[in-house]
Amino acid sequence: MIKYCYSNNRRDSSLFRLLRKIMKIANEWKDYKILDMADGQKLEKWGNVILSRPDPQIIWKNKSFPNKWKDINAVYNRSKTGGGSWDFKKKMPSKWQVKYKNLIFNIKPMGFKHTGLFPEQAVNWDWMIQKIKSAKREIKVLNLFAYTGGATVACLSAGASVCHVDSSKGMTTWAKENVTSSGLQDRPVRFIVDDVVKFVNREIRRGNTYDAIIMDPPSYGRGAKGEVWQFENNIYDLVELCTKVLSDKPLFFLINSYTTGISSKVLEDILELTVSKKYKGKIESGEIGLPMENSKLVLPCGIYGRWED
């Protein structure tokens, strides 16, 4: 765990405490490693497959381990006109699996550099699993913008029931495959393909509630029927709306974000203005990151805001 601050001026001690952040590092992976980082690219090992993918945080030029870049299965190259494409250097499977502890995920190269999994989220999976197991009661989880179900798989493995909501039918199918690969297909899970705002509004009308809410909203996106989502314009309203489907004894509320320019303190403030107005608990926010193998370097990968009882 790395702690850092924006000021070392003792006169600003109250501001120092306010702005102090914690970076949580996903350092317990065995099937995933960052081998090197340089010139806008990260060299990753997913199981036995080595990929090179762009990352805007990698602004230095020099490679730490030049020889490791000689054995690459595929490189994702950005296009100057937007998007990009994969350049396959050597034979590799069309899809394969990686394991995190007792969780198994299906991986494959997708458009816009994705692989179907964000390995830095392992720090949140561990936290959710611990919270659910320690609760010693039945926990209902609502996972919004649930993608390929990393958090869904984690919560199911801890014994919770999960409602998994995503507007993409393809990503939802992928999430079902991850649940099955992890041997959790008999656990209580609902898969919903829908716009998250419309779904939450229906749950409010139905009187359904949840003990934990997870959301990983995109910077920009469209719902199942073309509904427009823009993080800056919609995140506060969604969090406020979701407080109406929290149970009388909520366990946690987690917001993840990869939106450029948004501070983790913003997520903390949103939770303070919404969830904390109705429930007593504590709030934490910060960054999540991935370590580079055989190095002191850590790649910042996103931000989080957490409310917990």
MARBA-532828 format. One record per atom (N, C-alpha, C): residue in three letters; x, y, z negated. Coordinates in steps of 0.2 Angstrom, whole numbers, padded with zeros to 4 digits, always signed. Layout:
# MARBA-532828
ALAXYZ ...
# end
This chain:
# MARBA-532828
MET+0004-0006+0000 MET+0000+0000+0000 MET+0004+0006+0000 ILE+0003+0011+0005 ILE+0007+0017+0005 ILE+0003+0023+0003 LYS+0006+0027-0001 LYS+0002+0033-0003 LYS+0006+0039+0000 TYR+0003+0044+0002 TYR+0006+0050+0005 TYR+0002+0056+0004 CYS+0004+0062+0005 CYS+0000+0068+0003 CYS+0002+0073+0008 TYR-0002+0078+0008 TYR-0001+0084+0012 TYR+0003+0090+0009 SER+0004+0089+0003 SER+0008+0095-0001 SER+0012+0092-0007 ASN+0017+0095-0008 ASN+0021+0094-0014 ASN+0022+0100-0018 ASN+0018+0104-0017 ASN+0018+0111-0021 ASN+0014+0109-0028 ARG+0017+0110-0034 ARG+0014+0108-0040 ARG+0008+0113-0042 ARG+0009+0119-0039 ARG+0003+0124-0040 ARG-0003+0121-0037 ASP-0003+0117-0032 ASP-0009+0115-0028 ASP-0010+0108-0031 SER-0009+0106-0037 SER-0011+0099-0039 SER-0018+0097-0038 SER-0023+0101-0039 SER-0030+0099-0038 SER-0031+0098-0031 LEU-0028+0102-0026 LEU-0029+0101-0019 LEU-0025+0094-0017 PHE-0019+0093-0021 PHE-0015+0087-0019 PHE-0019+0081-0021 ARG-0023+0081-0026 ARG-0027+0075-0028 ARG-0032+0074-0023 LEU-0035+0080-0021 LEU-0041+0079-0016 LEU-0039+0077-0010 LEU-0033+0079-0007 LEU-0031+0077-0001 LEU-0027+0070+0000 ARG-0025+0068-0006 ARG-0021+0062-0006 ARG-0025+0056-0003 LYS-0021+0052+0001 LYS-0024+0047+0005 LYS-0020+0040+0004 ILE-0024+0035+0005 ILE-0021+0028+0004 ILE-0021+0025+0011 MET-0015+0023+0014 MET-0016+0018+0020 MET-0016+0011+0017 LYS-0021+0008+0020 LYS-0021+0000+0018 LYS-0018-0003+0024 ILE-0014-0008+0023 ILE-0010-0011+0028 ILE-0012-0018+0029 ALA-0014-0020+0035 ALA-0016-0027+0036 ALA-0009-0032+0037 ASN-0007-0034+0031 ASN+0000-0037+0031 ASN+0000-0044+0030 GLU-0006-0047+0030 GLU-0007-0054+0028 GLU-0009-0059+0034 TRP-0008-0056+0040 TRP-0009-0060+0046 TRP-0003-0065+0047 LYS-0005-0071+0050 LYS+0000-0076+0052 LYS+0000-0077+0060 ASP-0006-0076+0063 ASP-0007-0077+0070 ASP-0007-0071+0074 TYR-0006-0065+0071 TYR-0005-0059+0074 TYR+0001-0055+0071 LYS+0005-0052+0076 LYS+0011-0048+0074 LYS+0012-0043+0079 ILE+0014-0037+0077 ILE+0017-0032+0081 ILE+0024-0033+0081 LEU+0027-0034+0087 LEU+0034-0036+0088 LEU+0038-0030+0089 ASP+0035-0025+0092 ASP+0039-0019+0094 ASP+0034-0013+0096 MET+0036-0007+0095 MET+0032-0001+0098 MET+0037+0004+0101 ALA+0035+0006+0107 ALA+0039+0011+0110 ALA+0036+0014+0116 ASP+0037+0021+0117 ASP+0035+0024+0124 ASP+0027+0023+0125 GLY+0023+0023+0120 GLY+0016+0023+0121 GLY+0013+0016+0121 GLN+0017+0011+0120 GLN+0015+0004+0120 GLN+0017+0000+0114 LYS+0012-0005+0112 LYS+0013-0009+0107 LYS+0014-0016+0109 LEU+0019-0020+0107 LEU+0020-0027+0109 LEU+0018-0031+0104 GLU+0013-0035+0106 GLU+0009-0039+0101 GLU+0009-0046+0102 LYS+0009-0050+0097 LYS+0009-0058+0098 LYS+0002-0060+0095 TRP-0002-0063+0099 TRP-0008-0065+0097 TRP-0008-0073+0098 GLY-0007-0076+0092 GLY-0005-0083+0093 GLY+0001-0085+0096 ASN+0001-0088+0102 ASN+0006-0089+0106 ASN+0007-0084+0113 VAL+0002-0080+0113 VAL+0002-0075+0119 VAL+0004-0068+0117 ILE+0009-0065+0121 ILE+0012-0059+0120 ILE+0009-0054+0125 LEU+0006-0049+0122 LEU+0003-0043+0126 LEU+0006-0037+0125 SER+0006-0032+0130 SER+0008-0025+0129 SER+0002-0021+0130 ARG+0000-0017+0125 ARG-0005-0013+0126 ARG-0004-0006+0124 PRO-0007-0001+0127 PRO-0006+0006+0125 PRO-0009+0008+0119 ASP-0005+0013+0115 ASP-0008+0016+0109 ASP-0005+0023+0109 PRO-0010+0028+0108 PRO-0008+0035+0108 PRO-0004+0037+0102 GLN-0004+0033+0097 GLN+0000+0035+0091 GLN+0008+0034+0092 ILE+0009+0030+0097 ILE+0016+0028+0098 ILE+0020+0033+0102 ILE+0022+0038+0100 ILE+0025+0044+0104 ILE+0032+0044+0104 TRP+0036+0039+0101 TRP+0043+0039+0101 TRP+0045+0035+0107 LYS+0051+0035+0110 LYS+0053+0032+0116 LYS+0057+0026+0115 ASN+0061+0026+0110 ASN+0066+0020+0110 ASN+0063+0014+0107 LYS+0065+0008+0110 LYS+0063+0001+0108 LYS+0067-0001+0102 SER+0065-0004+0097 SER+0069-0007+0092 SER+0072-0013+0094 PHE+0068-0017+0097 PHE+0070-0024+0099 PHE+0069-0025+0107 PRO+0073-0022+0111 PRO+0072-0022+0118 PRO+0072-0029+0121 ASN+0075-0034+0118 ASN+0075-0041+0121 ASN+0068-0044+0121 LYS+0064-0042+0116 LYS+0057-0045+0115 LYS+0052-0043+0120 TRP+0054-0038+0124 TRP+0050-0035+0129 TRP+0050-0039+0136 LYS+0055-0044+0136 LYS+0056-0048+0142 LYS+0052-0054+0143 ASP+0048-0056+0137 ASP+0044-0061+0137 ASP+0037-0059+0136 ILE+0033-0057+0141 ILE+0027-0054+0140 ILE+0022-0058+0145 ASN+0016-0060+0142 ASN+0011-0063+0146 ASN+0007-0058+0151 ALA+0005-0052+0148 ALA+0002-0047+0151 ALA+0003-0040+0148 VAL+0002-0035+0153 VAL+0003-0028+0151 VAL-0003-0025+0153 TYR-0006-0020+0149 TYR-0012-0016+0151 TYR-0009-0009+0153 ASN-0010-0007+0159 ASN-0007-0001+0162 ASN-0013+0004+0163 ARG-0012+0010+0160 ARG-0018+0015+0161 ARG-0017+0018+0168 SER-0023+0020+0170 SER-0023+0023+0177 SER-0023+0031+0176 LYS-0020+0035+0180 LYS-0020+0042+0179 LYS-0027+0045+0180 THR-0032+0041+0184 THR-0038+0043+0185 THR-0043+0041+0180 GLY-0041+0037+0175 GLY-0045+0035+0169 GLY-0045+0027+0169 GLY-0046+0024+0163 GLY-0047+0017+0163 GLY-0040+0014+0164 GLY-0040+0008+0167 GLY-0034+0005+0168 GLY-0035-0003+0170 SER-0030-0007+0170 SER-0030-0014+0172 SER-0025-0018+0169 TRP-0026-0024+0169 TRP-0021-0029+0166 TRP-0016-0031+0172 ASP-0010-0032+0170 ASP-0005-0034+0175 ASP-0002-0041+0172 PHE-0004-0046+0174 PHE-0003-0053+0171 PHE+0004-0055+0174 LYS+0009-0056+0169 LYS+0016-0057+0171 LYS+0018-0064+0171 LYS+0014-0068+0168 LYS+0015-0075+0168 LYS+0009-0079+0165 LYS+0009-0085+0167 LYS+0003-0089+0165 LYS+0001-0089+0158 MET-0006-0088+0157 MET-0009-0088+0150 MET-0016-0090+0150 PRO-0019-0092+0145 PRO-0025-0094+0145 PRO-0030-0089+0146 SER-0036-0090+0148 SER-0041-0085+0150 SER-0044-0083+0143 LYS-0044-0087+0138 LYS-0046-0085+0131 LYS-0043-0090+0126 TRP-0042-0088+0120 TRP-0039-0093+0115 TRP-0041-0090+0108 GLN-0039-0094+0103 GLN-0041-0092+0096 GLN-0035-0090+0092 VAL-0037-0085+0087 VAL-0032-0084+0082 VAL-0036-0085+0075 LYS-0032-0086+0070 LYS-0035-0087+0063 LYS-0032-0082+0058 TYR-0037-0080+0054 TYR-0035-0076+0049 TYR-0037-0079+0042 LYS-0033-0082+0039 LYS-0035-0086+0033 LYS-0040-0091+0035 ASN-0046-0091+0033 ASN-0051-0097+0035 ASN-0055-0094+0040 LEU-0054-0088+0043 LEU-0058-0086+0048 LEU-0055-0087+0055 ILE-0059-0089+0060 ILE-0056-0090+0067 ILE-0060-0086+0072 PHE-0056-0083+0076 PHE-0059-0078+0081 PHE-0056-0080+0088 ASN-0061-0079+0093 ASN-0060-0080+0100 ASN-0057-0073+0103 ILE-0052-0074+0107 ILE-0048-0068+0110 ILE-0048-0069+0117 LYS-0049-0063+0121 LYS-0048-0063+0128 LYS-0046-0056+0130 PRO-0042-0055+0136 PRO-0041-0048+0138 PRO-0048-0046+0141 MET-0049-0039+0139 MET-0055-0036+0142 MET-0054-0030+0145 GLY-0058-0027+0148 GLY-0057-0020+0151 GLY-0056-0015+0146 PHE-0053-0010+0148 PHE-0050-0004+0143 PHE-0046-0007+0137 LYS-0042-0012+0139 LYS-0036-0014+0135 LYS-0039-0018+0129 HIS-0045-0019+0128 HIS-0047-0023+0122 HIS-0046-0031+0122 THR-0046-0034+0116 THR-0045-0041+0116 THR-0051-0044+0112 GLY-0056-0040+0110 GLY-0061-0043+0106 GLY-0060-0043+0099 LEU-0055-0040+0096 LEU-0054-0040+0089 LEU-0049-0035+0087 PHE-0050-0031+0082 PHE-0046-0026+0079 PHE-0043-0029+0073 PRO-0037-0031+0073 PRO-0033-0035+0068 PRO-0032-0031+0061 GLU-0032-0024+0062 GLU-0031-0020+0056 GLU-0037-0020+0051 GLN-0043-0022+0054 GLN-0049-0023+0050 GLN-0049-0028+0045 ALA-0043-0032+0045 ALA-0043-0038+0040 ALA-0042-0035+0033 VAL-0040-0029+0032 VAL-0040-0026+0025 VAL-0047-0025+0023 ASN-0052-0023+0027 ASN-0059-0022+0026 ASN-0062-0029+0025 TRP-0060-0034+0029 TRP-0063-0041+0028 TRP-0061-0043+0021 ASP-0055-0042+0019 ASP-0053-0045+0012 ASP-0057-0041+0007 TRP-0058-0035+0007 TRP-0061-0031+0002 TRP-0069-0033+0002 MET-0072-0034+0008 MET-0079-0036+0008 MET-0080-0043+0004 ILE-0075-0047+0006 ILE-0076-0054+0004 ILE-0075-0054-0004 GLN-0070-0050-0007 GLN-0070-0050-0014 GLN-0076-0047-0017 LYS-0078-0041-0014 LYS-0084-0038-0017 LYS-0090-0043-0017 ILE-0091-0047-0012 ILE-0097-0051-0012 ILE-0096-0057-0016 LYS-0090-0060-0017 LYS-0089-0066-0021 LYS-0090-0063-0029 SER-0087-0057-0030 SER-0088-0055-0037 SER-0095-0053-0039 ALA-0099-0052-0035 ALA-0106-0049-0036 ALA-0110-0055-0040 LYS-0108-0061-0039 LYS-0112-0067-0042 LYS-0119-0066-0041 ARG-0122-0064-0035 ARG-0129-0064-0034 ARG-0129-0064-0026 GLU-0135-0065-0024 GLU-0137-0065-0017 GLU-0136-0058-0014 ILE-0132-0058-0009 ILE-0130-0051-0005 ILE-0133-0052+0002 LYS-0137-0047+0004 LYS-0139-0046+0010 LYS-0135-0040+0014 VAL-0132-0041+0019 VAL-0128-0037+0023 VAL-0131-0035+0029 LEU-0130-0028+0031 LEU-0132-0025+0037 LEU-0126-0023+0041 ASN-0124-0026+0046 ASN-0118-0024+0050 ASN-0120-0021+0057 LEU-0119-0014+0057 LEU-0121-0010+0063 LEU-0115-0009+0067 PHE-0117-0008+0074 PHE-0111-0008+0079 PHE-0107-0014+0078 ALA-0109-0020+0077 ALA-0106-0025+0074 ALA-0101-0029+0079 TYR-0101-0027+0086 TYR-0096-0029+0090 TYR-0095-0036+0091 THR-0090-0039+0090 THR-0089-0047+0091 THR-0089-0050+0084 GLY-0091-0046+0079 GLY-0093-0050+0073 GLY-0087-0051+0068 GLY-0082-0047+0068 GLY-0077-0049+0063 GLY-0079-0048+0056 ALA-0083-0043+0054 ALA-0086-0042+0048 ALA-0091-0046+0046 THR-0095-0048+0051 THR-0100-0053+0050 THR-0098-0060+0048 VAL-0092-0062+0052 VAL-0089-0068+0050 VAL-0086-0068+0043 ALA-0083-0063+0041 ALA-0080-0062+0034 ALA-0086-0062+0029 CYS-0091-0059+0030 CYS-0096-0058+0025 CYS-0100-0065+0024 LEU-0101-0068+0030 LEU-0104-0075+0029 LEU-0100-0080+0026 SER-0093-0079+0027 SER-0088-0084+0023 SER-0088-0083+0016 ALA-0090-0077+0014 ALA-0090-0075+0006 ALA-0097-0077+0003 GLY-0102-0080+0007 GLY-0108-0082+0005 GLY-0114-0077+0006 ALA-0113-0071+0009 ALA-0118-0067+0010 ALA-0123-0069+0016 SER-0129-0066+0017 SER-0133-0067+0023 SER-0132-0060+0027 VAL-0132-0060+0033 VAL-0130-0055+0037 VAL-0135-0054+0043 CYS-0137-0047+0044 CYS-0140-0045+0050 CYS-0135-0041+0054 HIS-0134-0044+0060 HIS-0129-0042+0064 HIS-0132-0038+0070 VAL-0131-0031+0071 VAL-0134-0027+0076 VAL-0129-0024+0081 ASP-0130-0025+0087 ASP-0126-0022+0092 ASP-0130-0021+0098 SER-0129-0016+0102 SER-0133-0015+0108 SER-0130-0019+0114 SER-0125-0022+0114 SER-0122-0026+0119 SER-0124-0033+0118 LYS-0127-0036+0123 LYS-0129-0043+0123 LYS-0122-0048+0124 GLY-0118-0045+0128 GLY-0111-0049+0129 GLY-0107-0049+0122 MET-0107-0044+0119 MET-0103-0044+0112 MET-0107-0048+0107 THR-0113-0048+0107 THR-0117-0052+0102 THR-0116-0059+0103 THR-0116-0061+0110 THR-0114-0068+0112 THR-0107-0070+0109 TRP-0103-0066+0110 TRP-0096-0067+0108 TRP-0096-0068+0100 ALA-0100-0063+0096 ALA-0100-0064+0089 ALA-0103-0071+0087 LYS-0108-0073+0091 LYS-0110-0080+0089 LYS-0105-0085+0090 GLU-0101-0084+0095 GLU-0095-0089+0096 GLU-0090-0089+0090 ASN-0089-0083+0088 ASN-0084-0082+0082 ASN-0087-0085+0076 VAL-0093-0085+0075 VAL-0097-0088+0069 VAL-0096-0095+0069 THR-0098-0098+0075 THR-0097-0105+0076 THR-0090-0108+0076 SER-0085-0104+0078 SER-0078-0106+0078 SER-0076-0106+0071 SER-0078-0102+0067 SER-0077-0102+0059 SER-0081-0107+0055 GLY-0085-0111+0059 GLY-0089-0116+0055 GLY-0094-0113+0051 LEU-0097-0107+0053 LEU-0102-0104+0048 LEU-0109-0103+0052 GLN-0110-0107+0057 GLN-0116-0107+0061 GLN-0122-0109+0057 ASP-0121-0112+0051 ASP-0127-0114+0047 ASP-0129-0109+0042 ARG-0125-0104+0041 ARG-0126-0098+0036 ARG-0131-0094+0039 PRO-0134-0090+0034 PRO-0140-0086+0036 PRO-0138-0079+0039 VAL-0139-0079+0046 VAL-0137-0074+0050 VAL-0142-0072+0055 ARG-0144-0066+0056 ARG-0148-0064+0062 ARG-0144-0060+0067 PHE-0145-0061+0073 PHE-0141-0057+0078 PHE-0147-0053+0082 ILE-0146-0046+0082 ILE-0151-0042+0085 ILE-0147-0038+0090 VAL-0150-0038+0096 VAL-0147-0034+0102 VAL-0152-0028+0102 ASP-0149-0022+0100 ASP-0154-0016+0100 ASP-0150-0010+0098 ASP-0153-0004+0099 ASP-0150+0002+0097 ASP-0150+0003+0089 VAL-0145+0004+0086 VAL-0145+0004+0079 VAL-0150+0009+0075 VAL-0150+0015+0078 VAL-0155+0019+0075 VAL-0162+0017+0075 LYS-0164+0014+0081 LYS-0171+0012+0082 LYS-0172+0006+0077 PHE-0167+0002+0077 PHE-0168-0004+0072 PHE-0168-0002+0065 VAL-0164+0002+0063 VAL-0165+0005+0056 VAL-0171+0008+0054 ASN-0174+0012+0059 ASN-0181+0015+0058 ASN-0186+0009+0057 ARG-0185+0004+0061 ARG-0190-0002+0061 ARG-0190-0005+0054 GLU-0183-0006+0051 GLU-0182-0009+0045 GLU-0185-0005+0039 ILE-0185+0002+0040 ILE-0188+0006+0035 ILE-0196+0005+0035 ARG-0199+0005+0041 ARG-0206+0004+0041 ARG-0208-0003+0038 ARG-0204-0008+0039 ARG-0205-0015+0037 ARG-0204-0016+0029 GLY-0200-0011+0027 GLY-0199-0011+0019 GLY-0193-0016+0018 ASN-0189-0018+0023 ASN-0183-0022+0022 ASN-0177-0018+0019 THR-0174-0021+0015 THR-0168-0018+0012 THR-0162-0022+0012 TYR-0156-0019+0011 TYR-0149-0023+0011 TYR-0145-0020+0005 ASP-0141-0025+0003 ASP-0136-0023-0003 ASP-0130-0020-0001 ALA-0128-0021+0006 ALA-0122-0019+0008 ALA-0123-0017+0016 ILE-0120-0011+0018 ILE-0120-0009+0024 ILE-0113-0007+0027 ILE-0112-0010+0033 ILE-0106-0009+0037 ILE-0107-0006+0043 MET-0104-0001+0045 MET-0104+0002+0052 MET-0098+0004+0055 ASP-0097+0003+0061 ASP-0091+0004+0065 ASP-0093+0008+0071 PRO-0095+0014+0071 PRO-0098+0017+0077 PRO-0093+0019+0082 PRO-0094+0019+0088 PRO-0090+0022+0093 PRO-0090+0029+0093 SER-0085+0032+0097 SER-0084+0039+0097 SER-0090+0041+0102 TYR-0091+0037+0107 TYR-0097+0039+0112 TYR-0099+0032+0114 GLY-0106+0032+0115 GLY-0109+0025+0118 GLY-0116+0026+0120 ARG-0118+0021+0123 ARG-0126+0020+0125 ARG-0129+0014+0122 GLY-0135+0015+0120 GLY-0139+0009+0117 GLY-0141+0005+0122 ALA-0145+0000+0120 ALA-0148-0005+0124 ALA-0152-0003+0130 LYS-0155+0003+0128 LYS-0160+0006+0133 LYS-0157+0013+0135 GLY-0151+0014+0135 GLY-0148+0020+0137 GLY-0147+0026+0132 GLU-0149+0024+0126 GLU-0149+0029+0121 GLU-0141+0032+0120 VAL-0141+0038+0120 VAL-0134+0041+0119 VAL-0132+0042+0112 TRP-0126+0040+0110 TRP-0123+0040+0104 TRP-0116+0044+0104 GLN-0116+0050+0100 GLN-0110+0054+0100 GLN-0108+0054+0092 PHE-0102+0052+0090 PHE-0100+0052+0083 PHE-0101+0058+0080 GLU-0099+0064+0082 GLU-0099+0070+0078 GLU-0106+0072+0077 ASN-0110+0071+0082 ASN-0117+0073+0082 ASN-0122+0069+0078 ASN-0120+0062+0078 ASN-0125+0057+0075 ASN-0123+0054+0069 ILE-0117+0054+0067 ILE-0115+0050+0061 ILE-0118+0052+0055 TYR-0119+0058+0053 TYR-0122+0060+0047 TYR-0129+0058+0046 ASP-0133+0059+0052 ASP-0140+0057+0052 ASP-0141+0050+0051 LEU-0136+0046+0054 LEU-0137+0038+0053 LEU-0135+0036+0046 VAL-0130+0039+0043 VAL-0129+0037+0036 VAL-0134+0039+0032 GLU-0137+0045+0032 GLU-0143+0047+0028 GLU-0149+0042+0029 LEU-0150+0040+0036 LEU-0156+0036+0037 LEU-0154+0029+0034 CYS-0148+0027+0034 CYS-0147+0020+0031 CYS-0148+0020+0023 THR-0147+0026+0020 THR-0149+0025+0013 THR-0156+0023+0011 LYS-0160+0024+0016 LYS-0167+0022+0015 LYS-0168+0014+0016 VAL-0163+0010+0018 VAL-0164+0003+0018 VAL-0159+0000+0013 LEU-0156+0004+0009 LEU-0152+0001+0003 LEU-0156-0002-0002 SER-0154-0007-0005 SER-0158-0010-0011 SER-0158-0006-0017 ASP-0161-0008-0022 ASP-0161-0004-0028 ASP-0154-0005-0032 LYS-0150-0010-0030 LYS-0144-0011-0033 LYS-0139-0013-0027 PRO-0137-0008-0024 PRO-0132-0009-0018 PRO-0125-0010-0020 LEU-0122-0014-0016 LEU-0115-0016-0018 LEU-0109-0012-0015 PHE-0110-0011-0008 PHE-0105-0006-0005 PHE-0108-0003+0002 PHE-0105+0002+0004 PHE-0107+0005+0010 PHE-0100+0007+0014 LEU-0099+0004+0019 LEU-0092+0005+0023 LEU-0093+0008+0030 ILE-0089+0014+0031 ILE-0089+0017+0038 ILE-0082+0016+0040 ASN-0082+0014+0046 ASN-0075+0013+0050 ASN-0076+0018+0056 SER-0070+0021+0058 SER-0070+0026+0063 SER-0063+0026+0067 TYR-0063+0026+0073 TYR-0058+0027+0077 TYR-0058+0034+0081 THR-0063+0038+0080 THR-0064+0044+0083 THR-0058+0049+0082 THR-0055+0051+0088 THR-0049+0056+0087 THR-0051+0062+0084 GLY-0047+0065+0079 GLY-0049+0071+0077 GLY-0053+0071+0070 ILE-0056+0066+0068 ILE-0060+0065+0062 ILE-0056+0063+0057 SER-0056+0067+0051 SER-0052+0065+0045 SER-0056+0060+0041 SER-0052+0055+0038 SER-0056+0051+0033 SER-0059+0055+0028 LYS-0057+0060+0026 LYS-0061+0065+0021 LYS-0068+0066+0023 VAL-0069+0067+0030 VAL-0075+0068+0032 VAL-0080+0062+0031 LEU-0078+0056+0031 LEU-0082+0051+0030 LEU-0083+0050+0022 GLU-0078+0052+0018 GLU-0079+0053+0011 GLU-0085+0058+0009 ASP-0084+0064+0012 ASP-0089+0069+0011 ASP-0096+0067+0013 ILE-0097+0063+0019 ILE-0103+0061+0021 ILE-0106+0056+0016 LEU-0102+0052+0013 LEU-0105+0047+0008 LEU-0107+0051+0002 GLU-0103+0056+0000 GLU-0104+0060-0006 GLU-0111+0063-0005 LEU-0112+0066+0001 LEU-0118+0070+0002 LEU-0125+0065+0003 THR-0124+0059+0004 THR-0129+0054+0006 THR-0130+0049+0000 VAL-0126+0044+0001 VAL-0126+0038-0004 VAL-0125+0040-0011 SER-0121+0044-0013 SER-0119+0046-0020 SER-0125+0050-0023 LYS-0129+0053-0019 LYS-0135+0057-0021 LYS-0140+0053-0024 LYS-0140+0046-0022 LYS-0145+0041-0024 LYS-0143+0036-0029 TYR-0136+0035-0028 TYR-0133+0029-0032 TYR-0127+0031-0035 LYS-0126+0029-0042 LYS-0119+0030-0045 LYS-0114+0025-0042 GLY-0108+0027-0041 GLY-0103+0023-0039 GLY-0097+0027-0037 LYS-0092+0024-0034 LYS-0086+0027-0033 LYS-0084+0027-0025 ILE-0081+0032-0023 ILE-0080+0033-0016 ILE-0072+0034-0014 GLU-0070+0030-0009 GLU-0063+0030-0007 GLU-0063+0031+0001 SER-0058+0035+0003 SER-0057+0035+0010 SER-0049+0035+0012 GLY-0047+0034+0018 GLY-0040+0034+0020 GLY-0039+0031+0027 GLU-0033+0029+0028 GLU-0032+0026+0034 GLU-0030+0018+0034 ILE-0031+0015+0039 ILE-0029+0008+0039 ILE-0023+0007+0045 GLY-0019+0002+0044 GLY-0013+0002+0048 GLY-0011-0006+0049 LEU-0006-0006+0054 LEU-0003-0013+0055 LEU+0004-0012+0054 PRO+0008-0017+0051 PRO+0015-0016+0050 PRO+0018-0019+0057 MET+0024-0017+0058 MET+0028-0020+0063 MET+0033-0025+0060 GLU+0034-0030+0063 GLU+0038-0036+0061 GLU+0045-0034+0060 ASN+0049-0036+0055 ASN+0056-0034+0054 ASN+0057-0027+0055 SER+0053-0023+0052 SER+0054-0015+0052 SER+0050-0012+0047 LYS+0052-0006+0045 LYS+0048-0002+0041 LYS+0042+0002+0044 LEU+0042+0002+0050 LEU+0037+0005+0054 LEU+0030+0003+0053 VAL+0025+0007+0052 VAL+0018+0005+0052 VAL+0014+0009+0057 LEU+0009+0006+0060 LEU+0005+0009+0065 LEU-0001+0011+0062 PRO-0003+0018+0062 PRO-0010+0020+0060 PRO-0015+0018+0065 CYS-0020+0015+0063 CYS-0025+0012+0067 CYS-0032+0014+0067 GLY-0034+0018+0062 GLY-0041+0021+0061 GLY-0042+0023+0054 ILE-0048+0025+0052 ILE-0049+0028+0046 ILE-0056+0024+0043 TYR-0056+0025+0036 TYR-0062+0021+0033 TYR-0065+0026+0028 GLY-0071+0025+0026 GLY-0074+0028+0020 GLY-0078+0023+0017 ARG-0077+0022+0010 ARG-0081+0017+0006 ARG-0084+0020+0000 TRP-0091+0018+0000 TRP-0094+0018-0007 TRP-0095+0012-0010 GLU-0094+0011-0016 GLU-0095+0004-0020 GLU-0098+0005-0027 ASP-0101+0001-0029 ASP-0104+0001-0036 ASP-0099+0000-0041 
# end
